[in-house]
Every structure is written in C-alpha cells, then in structure tokens.
Amino acid sequence: MSLHPETSAITAGRPEAAPDASLNPPLIFSSTYHAGGPVGYGRYGNESWSALEAAIGELEGGATLSFSSGMAAVSAVFSILPIGAPVVASNQGYSGVMGLLNQFHASGRLEVRFVEITNTEEVINTMKGAALVWLESPTNPCLDVADLPALLTAAKKLGLGVAVDNTFATPLVQKPLAMGADIVMHSVTKFLAGHSDVVLGSLSTNDEALFARLEQARRFNGSVPGPFEAWLALRGIRSFPIRFRAAEINAKELVARLSQHSKVTKVRYPGFGAVISFEVDGTAEDAEKVCESSELITHATSLGGIESLWERRRRWALESPSVPEQLIRLSVGCEHVDDLWKDIEKALKVL
Ligand SMILES: *Cc1c(COP(=O)(O)O)cnc(C)c1O
C-alpha cells in the first residue's frame, strides 16, 4: 500500500507485529555480533540504523543509508568520484559543502564548475562532460530555487549523475528520486530529526550498484551514525510532517509581517518550508545586535528544529561573500506566531 508521507512518518521502521513485540525498534548498543550472520560487525550495520533508514527510505522512495552527519553523507558521494571528475554545483549553497568543493577544486581532487543555479540555461550548458550535478534547492541561506524538473531532464539526456540535497524542501515538498535524481541527501540534523539534539545525515537511491558503492564508502570512511542518534532521529521523524506544516504556517505569516516592516529591506522565502532569510536596514553589527536582542528566538546556527533560531550568516568565515552581510536566516519553529512576531518586532527596535 502506498501511503502518504504523514502516515509513513508514523508507521515506517517499526518491528513486525507479534504478540508482545515492541512498537518501537530496540536501541542496539553493540560493536559486534555473534558470527554467522549477514551483518557481522558494528561498522557494517545496526538495527537502530536500519529502522531509521527504513523510515527515510519510505519518505524519499529509495533505499537509504544513514551517516554520522549530513557532511559525512555529502563526503561519501564525492569520495566515489574519480580523481579530477568534473562536478557542476551551485556557486551558493550550504557553506560546508561550498568549503569542501572549493578545497577539492583547489587540490585537483575534483574539477568543480560553479554555476548560478537559478540560471537554468547556464547550468545545462555547463553540464556537458560532467560526472555529477550537485543540486541544493532551495539553497542555504539565500533560498534560491533551481528548476529541478528541467535540470534533471537535461542531465538524464546527457547521462549524468544527479544528487539533490533535500534538507530544506524535505520529501513533503519534493521527492527528487521520483523526478529522476540518482541520490537524495539529507542533513537529518535539521527538519527530519527536528529537535536540535542530534547530528546525522542520509543518502537515498534507487540504483542498487550505486547503493553498494555508497555503503562501501560508509564502511571505509567509517562515517557511521551512533545507534542512539539514529533512534532519536526516528523518534523525531514521527512528528516531522506536523512540525513542518505548523512551522510553515508560522513562516508564511512572518513573511507577510516582515515584508511590511520599515526596517526590513528584503525578505527571501521560496513559498514553502520554514526558513526565511531577510535583510535589515543597517550594518553587519546592526544585524548582529538584532539577533542578540531576541528573548524567545534563540541566537544560534542550524535550522529545522521545533524551536525558532536565527543568526547572521556572514558571522561564519566559510559563508559565501555573495551572501549579504546584513542577512539574517530565521528558522521558524512551532511556537505561537504572535509570540514570535512580538519578539522579532522588539529585536528590530535596536535598529
Ligand atoms: C546543515 C546542512 C548540511 C550539513 O549537515 P550536517 O548534519 O550539519 O553535517 C548540508 N546541507 C544543508 C542544506 C544543510 O542545511
């Protein structure tokens, strides 16, 4: 039976029903197993990972591997590319991925072709001869949206591999594997786990040979998740659809209110999801002061948690210089929208 994501999030990754079987998967702490089975060792498999992988797999529609972080999942993908392989990637995206790609490009490990992701024609023209297209949409933190159907169609015509970072949109908004992508990646740390208490990543694919290579990369790189983190993430996934939708309703209301505020010069929002980036009328220090002045919204990095967080992105040295100095990224949580707005209004008064 094909289920809606709201249902899969609740039903997937549970043990088989049997008298007195537990509803929830057990938390397995074991570095090794009795000999003779298909798993054998704690770096090769764990029941607590498998339950999480089953749930993400059902949401994304592909076989899934969990990793010790989103960056570990990203690194596994790049690690299976040959030396010097040409990769097409957005010139603006998650700072960690940008940093990694810049380093790989500088060292000759990969030949990275950075593109303006919203310029579909430019991206397609740059694809020829590439090995992989790395797409993040919407981008972190500028919230640029790529034309995924057009880019995937073009890439498939050229026979290129496509990986999509689906952290911001989540499978509630788009399912890249169904659209033709080869790999979908998550920073599970964010919306899926959703409680700002774990760092985890995942890769999903429908290509068996690719799955085997990525699993081998996880074994060799040793980038395996902790069982407790996997267990917590699955617990978080149970409420991911309702958290995401509640936060999205808040975000839409805050976008409307921010757009009317005299101290806000620009609001970026892709029309879905719970992350808003906005620019304030002032300097970098002014934007810092705004972030420091909130009482309800936590001044911290990260996103996708049940609690609202904000920060000035350029406070990080790794963040792209194309991101405006006075840009604040707000991850909207599930608090009451009027409480959030009161806090934002008060904080903006420092300007
Ligand atoms: C956070 C993030 C990552 C990295 O994930 P970690 O779990 O922090 O390693 C990758 N891509 C996007 C879009 C992110 O927001």
Ligand as a Chemical Component Dictionary entry (heavy atoms), coordinates in Angstrom:
data_LIG
# 
_chem_comp.id                   LIG 
_chem_comp.type                 NON-POLYMER 
_chem_comp.pdbx_formal_charge   0 
_chem_comp.three_letter_code    LIG 
# 
loop_
_chem_comp_atom.comp_id 
_chem_comp_atom.atom_id 
_chem_comp_atom.alt_atom_id 
_chem_comp_atom.type_symbol 
_chem_comp_atom.charge 
_chem_comp_atom.model_Cartn_x 
_chem_comp_atom.model_Cartn_y 
_chem_comp_atom.model_Cartn_z 
_chem_comp_atom.pdbx_ordinal 
LIG C1 C1 C 0 23.218 21.561 7.733 1  
LIG C2 C2 C 0 23.267 21.288 6.294 2  
LIG C3 C3 C 0 24.179 20.366 5.762 3  
LIG C4 C4 C 0 25.216 19.678 6.615 4  
LIG O1 O1 O 0 24.641 18.791 7.525 5  
LIG P1 P1 P 0 25.277 18.420 8.958 6  
LIG O2 O2 O 0 24.280 17.486 9.515 7  
LIG O3 O3 O 0 25.426 19.701 9.724 8  
LIG O4 O4 O 0 26.610 17.809 8.704 9  
LIG C5 C5 C 0 24.125 20.114 4.403 10 
LIG N1 N1 N 0 23.232 20.753 3.595 11 
LIG C6 C6 C 0 22.355 21.646 4.078 12 
LIG C7 C7 C 0 21.410 22.301 3.138 13 
LIG C8 C8 C 0 22.345 21.946 5.430 14 
LIG O5 O5 O 0 21.472 22.860 5.895 15 
# 
loop_
_chem_comp_bond.comp_id 
_chem_comp_bond.atom_id_1 
_chem_comp_bond.atom_id_2 
_chem_comp_bond.value_order 
_chem_comp_bond.pdbx_ordinal 
LIG C1 C2 SING 1  
LIG C2 C3 SING 2  
LIG C2 C8 DOUB 3  
LIG C3 C4 SING 4  
LIG C3 C5 DOUB 5  
LIG C4 O1 SING 6  
LIG O1 P1 SING 7  
LIG P1 O2 DOUB 8  
LIG P1 O3 SING 9  
LIG P1 O4 SING 10 
LIG C5 N1 SING 11 
LIG N1 C6 DOUB 12 
LIG C6 C7 SING 13 
LIG C6 C8 SING 14 
LIG C8 O5 SING 15 
# 
